[in-house]
């Protein structure tokens, strides 16, 4: 019974670790917005940019559940005598529903910040702790380089943003995240359009080929870049499922060994009970009946295990 218990326990634990790990990674990816589609322009093919006209076209499409214009810049951010490389996202007030942001302190960006091109920003908790050693830094001033020029921003909110686990594992590759009004970032980079439009589909299975065609009619065929992040995440899930299956198979080997050990025990039990078997046969027990008794015994041993 102990052998079976250990074998089953190992299979269950390994399978559970794989499933939990996959769920955690999916939640992390979803929390940083990797559960939708990113639409942009291939800058190597055209000088055109995505603007308000394309945003309205996207919003009117029936397969689009929600959309948000996005500016994404990799910049140096300084605060409290320290500097760090951060991804600065220019967003509007819909960021809270597009990206999983759990507000810890302060407030989120509002329409007044967007309309007034305010130099307010939201930082993630990891950045706050790296710079100040605490999570609540609402009201602090930080300096962000926009197009090579440093500008002072006021922290109005701190969020437990997605990607903290990924940042912890791959801190060299995944920097901290900051969120600022998209109009402010556009002004800092003298940009009229957007880098990309992030959209969430009504259904993950929806095809956006028609939407891509409509955008290409405005921006030129072959100029529109569409990244279906849902499909990329599905590919990652496929890899994780394969890894989980291999690990479960390895755990299953211990279960196989447990089965072999039970077979050995039962064969020994038959040898030890020859006298008992002889008595049963002498009073009329059939071979099948005796076989069923031994198989029942092994079955209950496995069941209890």
Buried (B, 14 or more C-beta within 10 A) or exposed (E): EEBBEBBBBBBEEBBEBBEEEBEEBBEBBBBBBBBBBBBBBEEEBEEBBBBEEBBEBBEEBEBBBBBBBBBBBEBBBBBEEEBBEBBBBBBBBBBBEBBBBEBBBBEBBBEEBBEEBBBBBBBBBBBBBBBBEEBBBBEBEBBBBBEEEEBEBEBBBBBBBBBBBBBEEEEEEBBBBBBBBBBBBBBBBEBEBBBBBBBBBEEBEBEBEEBBEBBBEBBBEEBBBBBBBBEEBEEBBEEBEEEBEEBBEEBBEBBEEBBEBBEEEBEEEEEEBEEEBEEBEEEEEEEEEBEEEBEEEBEEBBEEB
